[in-house]
Amino acid sequence: MKKDIFLNFLKGLIPFWNIIIFCYVWVLYYNEQTFFIFWFRGLIISIVLYMLIYYAFGRLYHAFKIQSSRISELMLSQFFAIGISDFILYLMCYMIHMRFARLIPGLFAAVVQLTGTFVLLKINKSYYAKYIPAQSTIVIYGAKKERQRESHIETSVEEFIDKLNAKHANLFDIQEIYPDTYEYSELMKRIALFDTVILCHVSQKLKSKILAVCAGNGKHVYVTPRIEDIMLMNYEYRYMIDTPLLESAAGSSAYKLKRFFDIGISLLMLFIFFPFMLIIAVCIKLEDGGPVFYRQKRVTINGREFDILKFRSMVTDAEKRGCKPAAVKDRRITRTGRVIRAVRLDEIPQLLNILMGDMSIVGPRPERVEHVQKYTEKLPEFAYRLRVRGGLTGYAQVYGKYNTSAEDKLKLDLMYIEKQSLLLDLQLILLTVKVMFLAESAEGF
């Protein structure tokens, strides 16, 4: 109990520190010239507004998930949350006063905020490592070959556990791994010994039984969802008779303003990135004299093929021996290409694809023609991705990696398709900015 109280106190110090530093600098340098008549009321409004903005963007970028994230990722999240909050308040100061205020105090405040945040994160992480042990965990996985063939499982239990251990060894102490072929009574005995249960591709019948037992005994449970589980996310409850019903809306679930949103955002981004596009085009041309753009056949809504545009990041004859995905240290990648691929700037020309109606800002990544054919043969549900336009960014691009399996990418894409909305699109765009700076999301094949 005391540990939990102290832990919450340590976590609360991070937003407290950032808000206090903002308040100090705001009072000292900005508040009086912004609200010279209503000084006190202006101060209260500014503090409340800053707290709301900082909390909202902190939640969006997972800046407060201390136990489950690395310090580098947390600092990047805090950088965006603090930077956006400070900038919005500085912009408010300018709009009210109609002239630029001093920038140096604001920059100094941001540096102090981030420095203090780093120190507090180190303290938090040290406390977690010393006093909050990883939960004892049992993994139960589907081992029946007939069921695996039916569900087209690509990610093995070994890969799944390796991923968990690589990133979240501080959360899960995986002590036992059992196949679902064990006797039910034996599985129940083993489950009783652990704090956390992870069900990986377990049959529906056994999953229901285990979930009921775990709920009754207060166990923490994680489940890898089946594709049909995700497709039910957008169904609505209907009370027509005394038997509960779920109803799905026919056709695409895209919201009505999506096309207008795509056009507006793509035009804005083209305006912002135009100088960078010129610089990149010149660098590509000067390096080897080859074409600036690279075209490739991709598949979008209703299976329609189109030419996707990218800045060329490989040598001109990169695919003379056939299609081969880029590796981590691929010799075919040019010097300019290595830079623009690292921060995804090679994707900018796809804004033109969006204007032409081939793509959306947010949606499933449009796949190559041969990949669609291959994946659809193995995963018939893959065709569901073609209900919407392919996207420049999306769930799979934000939460997955380049080498995420086709099945897991499909699940992420379906999660977006079933829940898509204007607010979700805005959230994914903001999260994409962060992902561009995370090296792990660009892991090669």
Backbone torsions as a table, in degrees:
resi	resn	phi	psi	omega
1	MET	NA	-46.2	179.7
2	LYS	-64.3	-37.0	178.6
3	LYS	-62.9	-42.2	-179.9
4	ASP	-63.9	-41.8	179.6
5	ILE	-63.9	-45.2	-179.6
6	PHE	-67.1	-35.8	178.4
7	LEU	-63.1	-45.8	177.6
8	ASN	-63.3	-35.1	176.9
9	PHE	-63.6	-45.7	179.1
10	LEU	-62.6	-42.8	179.3
11	LYS	-64.4	-38.3	-179.5
12	GLY	-69.7	-20.5	179.9
13	LEU	-65.7	-28.8	-176.6
14	ILE	-66.9	-55.5	176.6
15	PRO	-64.9	-33.3	178.4
16	PHE	-61.3	-45.4	179.3
17	TRP	-59.7	-47.8	-176.4
18	ASN	-66.5	-36.4	179.3
19	ILE	-71.8	-40.3	179.2
20	ILE	-63.0	-45.1	179.1
21	ILE	-62.5	-42.3	176.9
22	PHE	-59.8	-47.3	-178.7
23	CYS	-58.6	-43.7	-177.8
24	TYR	-62.0	-49.5	-177.9
25	VAL	-70.4	-36.5	179.9
26	TRP	-64.2	-45.6	179.5
27	VAL	-64.3	-40.0	-174.0
28	LEU	-73.3	-35.6	-169.4
29	TYR	-123.7	-23.4	-168.5
30	TYR	-120.7	-34.6	-169.1
31	ASN	-64.3	-42.8	-175.1
32	GLU	-67.3	-41.1	-179.3
33	GLN	-76.2	-18.6	177.3
34	THR	-85.3	-46.0	-178.7
35	PHE	-121.2	64.2	-174.4
36	PHE	-68.5	-17.3	177.2
37	ILE	-98.5	-53.0	-178.6
38	PHE	-98.3	62.8	-171.1
39	TRP	-59.1	-53.1	-173.5
40	PHE	-70.9	-45.0	179.1
41	ARG	-63.4	-38.0	176.8
42	GLY	-63.2	-38.2	179.0
43	LEU	-64.0	-46.5	-179.7
44	ILE	-61.8	-45.0	179.3
45	ILE	-60.8	-43.4	-178.3
46	SER	-64.1	-43.2	-179.0
47	ILE	-65.8	-45.9	180.0
48	VAL	-62.8	-43.2	179.3
49	LEU	-62.6	-43.5	179.5
50	TYR	-62.3	-43.7	-180.0
51	MET	-60.9	-43.3	-179.1
52	LEU	-65.2	-44.6	-179.1
53	ILE	-66.0	-45.9	-179.0
54	TYR	-62.4	-42.3	180.0
55	TYR	-66.9	-42.7	-178.3
56	ALA	-62.2	-47.3	-178.9
57	PHE	-75.6	-28.7	173.9
58	GLY	-63.6	-41.8	176.7
59	ARG	-66.0	-44.3	-178.2
60	LEU	-59.5	-44.1	-176.7
61	TYR	-92.0	9.9	178.5
62	HIS	56.6	42.5	-177.1
63	ALA	-77.2	-10.4	-177.2
64	PHE	-111.3	3.8	179.2
65	LYS	-85.5	73.4	-169.8
66	ILE	-68.7	-42.6	-174.1
67	GLN	-70.5	-34.7	-172.5
68	SER	-96.7	0.9	-178.1
69	SER	-125.6	152.1	176.7
70	ARG	-76.2	158.1	-178.4
71	ILE	-60.9	-40.1	-179.9
72	SER	-60.8	-41.7	178.8
73	GLU	-69.5	-39.2	178.2
74	LEU	-64.4	-40.4	179.7
75	MET	-66.0	-38.4	176.7
76	LEU	-63.5	-41.6	178.5
77	SER	-64.0	-43.8	178.4
78	GLN	-65.3	-35.6	178.2
79	PHE	-59.2	-45.4	179.5
80	PHE	-69.0	-43.1	-178.5
81	ALA	-63.8	-46.2	-179.9
82	ILE	-69.4	-45.7	-177.5
83	GLY	-61.2	-45.5	179.8
84	ILE	-65.6	-42.5	-179.3
85	SER	-63.7	-46.6	179.3
86	ASP	-62.8	-41.3	-178.4
87	PHE	-65.4	-42.8	-179.3
88	ILE	-62.9	-41.0	178.6
89	LEU	-69.4	-35.8	175.8
90	TYR	-65.1	-40.5	178.1
91	LEU	-64.0	-38.9	176.8
92	MET	-61.7	-41.4	178.2
93	CYS	-59.7	-43.4	179.8
94	TYR	-65.9	-44.2	-175.4
95	MET	-66.9	-34.3	179.1
96	ILE	-75.6	-42.9	-175.0
97	HIS	-87.2	-18.8	179.8
98	MET	60.9	29.9	168.4
99	ARG	-159.0	152.9	-175.1
100	PHE	-67.2	133.2	173.8
101	ALA	-87.6	171.2	180.0
102	ARG	-63.2	130.0	-176.2
103	LEU	-87.1	-31.3	-174.4
104	ILE	-57.9	-46.8	178.9
105	PRO	-59.0	-38.1	179.4
106	GLY	-66.4	-42.4	177.5
107	LEU	-65.0	-40.2	177.7
108	PHE	-61.7	-41.8	178.7
109	ALA	-61.1	-43.3	-179.6
110	ALA	-62.9	-40.6	178.8
111	VAL	-63.8	-43.9	179.3
112	VAL	-65.2	-41.5	178.1
113	GLN	-59.3	-48.5	-177.4
114	LEU	-68.2	-37.1	178.1
115	THR	-64.0	-47.7	178.4
116	GLY	-63.7	-38.2	178.9
117	THR	-62.7	-41.4	178.9
118	PHE	-61.3	-44.9	179.4
119	VAL	-62.1	-45.1	-179.5
120	LEU	-66.8	-35.2	176.6
121	LEU	-65.4	-40.0	177.7
122	LYS	-61.8	-42.1	179.1
123	ILE	-64.7	-44.9	178.3
124	ASN	-59.4	-48.0	-178.9
125	LYS	-62.1	-40.3	179.3
126	SER	-64.0	-40.1	179.6
127	TYR	-65.6	-44.0	177.8
128	TYR	-58.5	-47.5	-176.4
129	ALA	-62.8	-33.3	-174.8
130	LYS	-87.3	-38.3	-169.9
131	TYR	-116.6	-13.8	-178.9
132	ILE	-115.6	93.1	-177.2
133	PRO	-71.8	157.6	174.7
134	ALA	-65.1	145.9	-178.3
135	GLN	-73.5	134.8	175.5
136	SER	-63.1	128.3	-168.2
137	THR	-131.4	139.4	171.3
138	ILE	-117.2	136.5	177.0
139	VAL	-108.8	126.2	175.6
140	ILE	-114.3	123.4	-173.3
141	TYR	-124.4	154.7	178.5
142	GLY	-75.2	125.8	-177.5
143	ALA	-121.3	-4.7	-178.4
144	LYS	-74.3	121.0	-174.1
145	LYS	-62.3	-37.0	-179.7
146	GLU	-62.3	-43.5	-178.5
147	ARG	-68.9	-36.8	178.5
148	GLN	-63.2	-39.2	178.3
149	ARG	-65.0	-37.9	-178.9
150	GLU	-67.3	-37.2	-175.5
151	SER	-97.1	1.6	174.0
152	HIS	56.2	42.0	-176.1
153	ILE	-66.4	127.1	178.5
154	GLU	-104.6	-36.5	-176.6
155	THR	-86.2	115.4	179.9
156	SER	-74.6	163.4	179.3
157	VAL	-64.4	-31.8	178.5
158	GLU	-64.7	-44.2	177.4
159	GLU	-63.4	-43.1	-179.6
160	PHE	-58.8	-47.1	-179.0
161	ILE	-69.3	-37.2	177.2
162	ASP	-60.1	-40.8	178.6
163	LYS	-63.4	-44.8	179.3
164	LEU	-62.1	-45.3	-178.4
165	ASN	-67.3	-33.8	-178.3
166	ALA	-67.2	-36.8	-174.0
167	LYS	-111.1	-26.0	-172.7
168	HIS	-132.2	38.4	177.8
169	ALA	-63.9	-23.4	178.7
170	ASN	-76.1	-14.3	-179.9
171	LEU	-99.1	-39.2	-173.9
172	PHE	-120.2	122.1	171.5
173	ASP	-101.3	88.7	-174.9
174	ILE	-75.8	107.7	-174.5
175	GLN	-101.4	-28.3	-179.3
176	GLU	-141.4	146.8	177.9
177	ILE	-129.9	119.6	-175.7
178	TYR	-123.3	136.8	172.2
179	PRO	-77.7	155.9	-179.5
180	ASP	-76.5	6.3	176.6
181	THR	-84.0	-9.4	177.2
182	TYR	-66.0	157.0	175.3
183	GLU	-59.4	140.3	-178.3
184	TYR	-57.3	-43.1	-178.7
185	SER	-62.9	-36.4	179.1
186	GLU	-68.8	-40.6	177.8
187	LEU	-61.8	-40.9	-179.7
188	MET	-64.1	-37.5	178.1
189	LYS	-64.6	-41.8	-178.8
190	ARG	-69.7	-41.7	-179.3
191	ILE	-59.4	-37.0	-178.3
192	ALA	-60.7	-19.4	-175.4
193	LEU	-89.1	-5.2	-171.4
194	PHE	-121.4	155.6	177.7
195	ASP	-79.2	-38.3	-172.9
196	THR	-126.1	140.9	178.1
197	VAL	-121.5	129.9	175.5
198	ILE	-115.5	122.9	179.7
199	LEU	-104.4	114.8	-174.8
200	CYS	-115.1	105.4	178.8
201	HIS	58.3	38.5	180.0
202	VAL	-82.9	148.1	180.0
203	SER	-59.8	150.5	-175.2
204	GLN	-60.0	-41.8	-177.7
205	LYS	-63.5	-48.4	179.8
206	LEU	-67.6	-37.3	179.3
207	LYS	-59.4	-43.5	179.5
208	SER	-61.3	-41.5	179.6
209	LYS	-65.9	-46.1	-177.9
210	ILE	-65.3	-41.0	179.4
211	LEU	-61.7	-40.2	179.2
212	ALA	-63.3	-43.4	180.0
213	VAL	-66.8	-44.1	-178.9
214	CYS	-64.9	-39.1	178.1
215	ALA	-63.2	-39.6	-179.7
216	GLY	-71.4	-21.8	-177.4
217	ASN	-111.6	10.6	175.3
218	GLY	67.9	29.8	178.9
219	LYS	-81.5	147.7	174.9
220	HIS	-85.6	126.1	-173.6
221	VAL	-125.0	137.2	170.9
222	TYR	-120.9	139.3	-177.0
223	VAL	-131.7	133.2	170.4
224	THR	-81.5	118.3	-175.1
225	PRO	-74.3	150.1	171.4
226	ARG	-83.1	161.8	-178.4
227	ILE	-59.3	-40.1	-179.6
228	GLU	-67.1	-27.7	175.9
229	ASP	-63.8	-42.2	-179.1
230	ILE	-69.0	-37.3	-178.4
231	MET	-67.7	-17.6	177.6
232	LEU	-83.7	-6.8	-173.4
233	MET	-61.6	-33.7	-175.9
234	ASN	-96.2	4.5	177.9
235	TYR	-72.4	148.5	-179.5
236	GLU	-110.3	144.4	178.2
237	TYR	-70.2	137.6	176.2
238	ARG	-130.0	129.7	-179.6
239	TYR	-109.6	76.2	-176.1
240	MET	-96.6	-35.8	175.2
241	ILE	-135.3	-172.7	-178.0
242	ASP	-80.8	4.8	171.7
243	THR	-102.5	121.8	-179.7
244	PRO	-58.9	138.2	178.9
245	LEU	-125.3	150.7	171.7
246	LEU	-118.3	132.6	-178.0
247	GLU	-117.7	137.2	175.9
248	SER	-108.1	137.2	175.0
249	ALA	-73.0	136.0	-178.6
250	ALA	-73.1	149.8	175.3
251	GLY	79.7	-163.5	-176.8
252	SER	-71.8	145.0	179.5
253	SER	-98.0	14.4	-178.9
254	ALA	-64.1	138.6	179.5
255	TYR	-74.4	157.7	-167.8
256	LYS	-63.9	-34.2	-175.1
257	LEU	-91.0	9.4	-173.4
258	LYS	-60.3	-43.0	-178.3
259	ARG	-65.3	-40.8	177.5
260	PHE	-64.9	-38.2	177.6
261	PHE	-62.4	-44.1	-179.6
262	ASP	-61.3	-45.4	-178.1
263	ILE	-65.3	-45.8	-178.1
264	GLY	-62.9	-47.2	-177.9
265	ILE	-68.4	-40.5	-179.1
266	SER	-65.9	-39.4	176.6
267	LEU	-64.2	-42.2	178.6
268	LEU	-63.0	-43.7	-178.6
269	MET	-69.1	-35.8	176.0
270	LEU	-63.6	-39.4	178.0
271	PHE	-63.9	-43.3	-178.6
272	ILE	-68.6	-42.6	-172.7
273	PHE	-90.9	-1.5	-176.2
274	PHE	-55.0	-46.2	177.9
275	PRO	-59.9	-39.7	178.8
276	PHE	-66.7	-36.9	179.4
277	MET	-63.6	-39.8	177.6
278	LEU	-63.5	-45.0	-179.3
279	ILE	-62.9	-45.2	-180.0
280	ILE	-62.2	-43.4	-179.2
281	ALA	-61.0	-42.7	179.0
282	VAL	-64.4	-44.0	-179.3
283	CYS	-62.5	-41.9	179.5
284	ILE	-64.3	-43.3	-178.1
285	LYS	-67.5	-40.9	-178.3
286	LEU	-70.3	-29.6	-175.2
287	GLU	-68.3	-47.9	-178.6
288	ASP	-139.9	3.6	176.0
289	GLY	75.8	2.2	-178.3
290	GLY	-79.3	-179.1	180.0
291	PRO	-63.6	149.7	-178.4
292	VAL	-76.8	-40.0	-174.6
293	PHE	-103.0	154.1	175.6
294	TYR	-121.5	130.2	-179.5
295	ARG	-112.9	143.2	-178.9
296	GLN	-149.1	139.9	179.6
297	LYS	-72.1	125.6	176.3
298	ARG	-129.7	169.2	-178.0
299	VAL	-116.9	133.7	-179.3
300	THR	-124.5	-152.0	-172.7
301	ILE	-54.4	137.2	179.4
302	ASN	60.6	24.1	177.2
303	GLY	76.3	12.3	-178.6
304	ARG	-73.3	135.8	179.0
305	GLU	-89.7	147.9	175.8
306	PHE	-153.3	166.0	177.7
307	ASP	-94.1	113.1	177.8
308	ILE	-81.1	142.1	-178.3
309	LEU	-104.9	135.7	173.8
310	LYS	-142.0	157.2	166.4
311	PHE	-71.1	134.3	-178.5
312	ARG	-66.8	123.5	-178.2
313	SER	-116.3	-0.9	178.7
314	MET	-121.1	170.4	175.3
315	VAL	-63.3	158.7	-171.5
316	THR	-64.7	-29.3	-179.3
317	ASP	-105.5	36.0	-174.4
318	ALA	-62.0	-28.0	-175.7
319	GLU	-113.7	28.3	179.9
320	LYS	-66.9	-23.9	177.8
321	ARG	-103.0	20.4	178.6
322	GLY	103.6	170.2	-178.4
323	CYS	-71.3	125.5	178.9
324	LYS	-142.9	120.0	-179.1
325	PRO	-59.3	150.0	-179.3
326	ALA	-69.0	135.8	176.1
327	ALA	-95.4	176.6	-175.7
328	VAL	-60.2	-47.4	-179.5
329	LYS	-118.7	56.8	-176.7
330	ASP	-72.3	125.6	-178.7
331	ARG	-70.9	-14.9	179.8
332	ARG	-74.9	-18.1	-177.8
333	ILE	-77.7	129.9	179.8
334	THR	-77.0	170.4	179.2
335	ARG	-63.9	-44.4	176.6
336	THR	-63.8	-41.2	-179.8
337	GLY	-60.8	-38.0	-179.6
338	ARG	-62.0	-37.4	-179.2
339	VAL	-71.7	-50.3	-174.2
340	ILE	-71.0	-29.0	177.0
341	ARG	-71.6	-32.2	-177.6
342	ALA	-62.0	-33.9	-179.2
343	VAL	-116.5	19.3	173.1
344	ARG	65.1	17.9	-179.2
345	LEU	-71.0	-14.4	176.4
346	ASP	-67.6	-16.2	-177.5
347	GLU	-86.6	-9.6	-173.1
348	ILE	-55.0	-41.9	-178.7
349	PRO	-58.5	-15.9	178.3
350	GLN	-67.0	-12.4	172.6
351	LEU	-60.6	-30.9	176.0
352	LEU	-69.6	-37.5	174.2
353	ASN	-60.6	-36.0	180.0
354	ILE	-68.0	-43.6	178.7
355	LEU	-62.5	-34.1	-179.7
356	MET	-79.3	-7.1	176.7
357	GLY	90.7	5.8	178.9
358	ASP	-79.5	-28.0	-175.5
359	MET	-135.4	169.4	170.9
360	SER	-116.3	166.0	173.3
361	ILE	-63.0	-45.7	-178.4
362	VAL	-120.8	131.6	178.6
363	GLY	169.1	179.8	176.9
364	PRO	-63.0	144.1	178.9
365	ARG	-64.4	124.3	179.1
366	PRO	-66.3	127.0	-176.1
367	GLU	-94.3	160.6	174.5
368	ARG	-64.8	153.5	-176.2
369	VAL	-57.1	-47.4	-177.8
370	GLU	-66.7	-31.0	178.3
371	HIS	-69.9	-39.3	178.8
372	VAL	-61.3	-44.8	179.4
373	GLN	-61.9	-43.1	-178.6
374	LYS	-66.1	-47.8	-176.9
375	TYR	-68.0	-36.6	-177.9
376	THR	-68.0	-34.9	176.1
377	GLU	-63.6	-38.5	-177.2
378	LYS	-85.3	-37.4	-178.7
379	LEU	-127.1	90.8	-178.9
380	PRO	-55.1	-30.1	-179.7
381	GLU	-67.1	-12.9	-179.4
382	PHE	-60.0	-25.9	179.8
383	ALA	-64.6	-22.2	179.6
384	TYR	-62.7	-25.4	178.9
385	ARG	-63.0	-24.1	-175.1
386	LEU	-84.0	9.1	174.4
387	ARG	-75.2	-17.5	-178.3
388	VAL	-130.5	165.1	176.9
389	ARG	-67.6	147.7	172.8
390	GLY	-63.7	155.1	-173.7
391	GLY	-123.0	153.9	174.1
392	LEU	-69.8	-37.7	173.6
393	THR	-136.6	171.1	-178.5
394	GLY	174.7	-173.3	-178.3
395	TYR	-57.4	-48.5	-176.9
396	ALA	-66.9	-33.7	179.0
397	GLN	-72.6	-32.0	-177.9
398	VAL	-84.7	-46.2	-173.5
399	TYR	-99.6	-9.8	177.6
400	GLY	-106.5	-168.7	177.4
401	LYS	-132.0	172.0	178.0
402	TYR	-60.9	-32.7	-176.8
403	ASN	-100.8	17.7	172.9
404	THR	-64.7	140.8	-176.7
405	SER	-62.3	156.1	-179.3
406	ALA	-59.8	-38.2	-179.4
407	GLU	-65.8	-44.1	-179.8
408	ASP	-68.6	-37.1	175.0
409	LYS	-61.9	-41.0	179.0
410	LEU	-61.0	-43.4	179.2
411	LYS	-61.4	-44.0	178.9
412	LEU	-64.0	-43.1	179.3
413	ASP	-63.2	-40.8	179.5
414	LEU	-66.6	-33.8	176.2
415	MET	-60.1	-39.0	176.9
416	TYR	-70.2	-47.7	-176.3
417	ILE	-57.8	-39.0	-177.2
418	GLU	-78.0	-17.9	-175.9
419	LYS	-119.3	4.8	-168.1
420	GLN	-59.3	141.8	179.6
421	SER	-160.9	168.1	178.5
422	LEU	-61.3	-43.3	-179.9
423	LEU	-63.4	-42.3	179.5
424	LEU	-64.6	-39.5	177.5
425	ASP	-61.1	-43.9	178.3
426	LEU	-62.5	-41.7	179.1
427	GLN	-61.6	-44.9	-178.0
428	LEU	-67.5	-34.4	175.9
429	ILE	-63.6	-45.1	179.0
430	LEU	-65.7	-38.2	178.2
431	LEU	-69.1	-30.2	179.3
432	THR	-62.6	-36.0	178.2
433	VAL	-58.7	-41.5	178.0
434	LYS	-68.6	-44.3	-177.1
435	VAL	-60.8	-30.4	179.2
436	MET	-59.4	-23.8	-178.3
437	PHE	-101.5	4.2	179.1
438	LEU	-100.5	113.6	-176.2
439	ALA	-64.3	-33.2	-174.2
440	GLU	-65.7	-26.0	-179.5
441	SER	-72.3	-15.3	-178.8
442	ALA	-103.7	20.6	179.3
443	GLU	-58.2	132.0	-175.1
444	GLY	-77.4	177.2	-179.5
445	PHE	-74.6	NA	NA
